Amino acid sequence: MKIETKRLIINKFNMNDTAAWALIECDPKVRKFVNNKVLTYGEAKSYVLENIESYKSNGYGRYAVRYKSNGKLIGMCGFLNDELGIDFGYRYSRDTWGRGIGTEAAQAISDYGLTELALSSIIATVLPENIASEKILIKLGFIFDEETYFMGKLCKKYKIVN
Ligand SMILES: CC(C)(COP(=O)(O)OP(=O)(O)OC[C@H]1O[C@@H](n2cnc3c(N)ncnc32)[C@H](O)[C@@H]1OP(=O)(O)O)[C@@H](O)C(=O)NCCC(=O)NCCS
């Protein structure tokens, strides 16, 4: 799996991504709307490994998002099996925010999920204060489904159906 957009290359994580991923996940601002807990190096390594295993067992996972210009890992975007359904998620290092990167990757990966993977439906949960993330979902055509609780917090669940 390899997807190219104007500025990005999106492909599978590999274990060599661990150090760069740990650097992204140790930033409290990046994790604020996830579960508000930064990851240790060991947890970041497990995350990379879990995704590599998910590619094999599920045929998808969260994917590595890299700058096309220099190959640098800047974040992730992709799918995760969740109790609510196939969850769409993304996060990026803070230095990339506000330049359309989140939208660019999300558009490409949501298209990939609906067409190549032929997923029948995809869900996403977002905290109401995470305006940028919610805007991305709406731009992609996700529709508000219901309010739900995630980690004890009220979230908005969005859904897109194939
Ligand atoms: C949420 C996140 C992925 C957004 O990525 P991004 O590259 O900054 O997003 P974009 O530049 O594509 O912007 C998307 C939209 O949000 C708007 N936006 C960006 N930052 C914003 C902010 N801080 N407040 C309000 N709106 C914002 C943009 O103007 C754009 O709106 P538009 O569609 O009207 O033009 C990024 O901030 C991130 O990684 N956050 C930490 C992890 C996270 O919260 N993940 C999502 C969990 S549900």
The ligand as a MOL file (V3000), in Angstrom:
LIG
                    3D

  0  0  0     0  0            999 V3000
M  V30 BEGIN CTAB
M  V30 COUNTS 48 50 0 0 0
M  V30 BEGIN ATOM
M  V30 1 C -6.7320 17.6200 14.0950 0
M  V30 2 C -5.5520 17.6800 13.1220 0
M  V30 3 C -5.3820 16.3110 12.4830 0
M  V30 4 C -5.8680 18.7260 12.0540 0
M  V30 5 O -4.8500 18.6920 11.0710 0
M  V30 6 P -4.4400 20.0040 10.2410 0
M  V30 7 O -3.4640 19.6090 9.2250 0
M  V30 8 O -4.0650 21.0730 11.2010 0
M  V30 9 O -5.8560 20.3430 9.5750 0
M  V30 10 P -6.1080 21.2400 8.2740 0
M  V30 11 O -5.0230 22.2500 8.1250 0
M  V30 12 O -6.3830 20.3230 7.1520 0
M  V30 13 O -7.4350 22.0220 8.7010 0
M  V30 14 C -8.7140 21.4420 8.6970 0
M  V30 15 C -9.7270 22.5310 8.9800 0
M  V30 16 O -9.6560 22.9120 10.3540 0
M  V30 17 C -9.3430 24.3050 10.4640 0
M  V30 18 N -8.4390 24.4430 11.5960 0
M  V30 19 C -7.1370 24.0680 11.6700 0
M  V30 20 N -6.6720 24.2800 12.9060 0
M  V30 21 C -7.6960 24.8210 13.6180 0
M  V30 22 C -7.8410 25.2490 14.9620 0
M  V30 23 N -6.8340 25.1890 15.8330 0
M  V30 24 N -9.0450 25.7310 15.3540 0
M  V30 25 C -10.0880 25.7850 14.4930 0
M  V30 26 N -10.0100 25.3790 13.2110 0
M  V30 27 C -8.8310 24.9040 12.7850 0
M  V30 28 C -8.7140 24.6810 9.1340 0
M  V30 29 O -8.8570 26.0410 8.8670 0
M  V30 30 C -9.5140 23.8220 8.2030 0
M  V30 31 O -10.7670 24.4030 8.0230 0
M  V30 32 P -11.4290 24.6560 6.5830 0
M  V30 33 O -11.8230 23.3000 6.1420 0
M  V30 34 O -12.5820 25.5280 6.8650 0
M  V30 35 O -10.3780 25.2350 5.7320 0
M  V30 36 C -4.2500 18.1140 13.8460 0
M  V30 37 O -4.4820 19.3300 14.5060 0
M  V30 38 C -3.7490 17.0900 14.8720 0
M  V30 39 O -2.9620 16.2060 14.5530 0
M  V30 40 N -4.1930 17.2680 16.1310 0
M  V30 41 C -3.7780 16.3870 17.2340 0
M  V30 42 C -4.3700 14.9880 17.1740 0
M  V30 43 C -5.8870 14.9960 17.0290 0
M  V30 44 O -6.5740 15.7730 17.6730 0
M  V30 45 N -6.3800 14.0730 16.1830 0
M  V30 46 C -7.8020 13.9140 15.9390 0
M  V30 47 C -8.4770 13.1720 17.0220 0
M  V30 48 S -10.2190 13.0070 16.6870 0
M  V30 END ATOM
M  V30 BEGIN BOND
M  V30 1 1 1 2
M  V30 2 1 2 3
M  V30 3 1 2 4
M  V30 4 1 2 36
M  V30 5 1 4 5
M  V30 6 1 5 6
M  V30 7 2 6 7
M  V30 8 1 6 8
M  V30 9 1 6 9
M  V30 10 1 9 10
M  V30 11 2 10 11
M  V30 12 1 10 12
M  V30 13 1 10 13
M  V30 14 1 13 14
M  V30 15 1 14 15
M  V30 16 1 15 16
M  V30 17 1 15 30
M  V30 18 1 16 17
M  V30 19 1 17 18
M  V30 20 1 17 28
M  V30 21 1 18 19
M  V30 22 1 18 27
M  V30 23 2 19 20
M  V30 24 1 20 21
M  V30 25 1 21 22
M  V30 26 2 21 27
M  V30 27 1 22 23
M  V30 28 2 22 24
M  V30 29 1 24 25
M  V30 30 2 25 26
M  V30 31 1 26 27
M  V30 32 1 28 29
M  V30 33 1 28 30
M  V30 34 1 30 31
M  V30 35 1 31 32
M  V30 36 2 32 33
M  V30 37 1 32 34
M  V30 38 1 32 35
M  V30 39 1 36 37
M  V30 40 1 36 38
M  V30 41 2 38 39
M  V30 42 1 38 40
M  V30 43 1 40 41
M  V30 44 1 41 42
M  V30 45 1 42 43
M  V30 46 2 43 44
M  V30 47 1 43 45
M  V30 48 1 45 46
M  V30 49 1 46 47
M  V30 50 1 47 48
M  V30 END BOND
M  V30 END CTAB
M  END
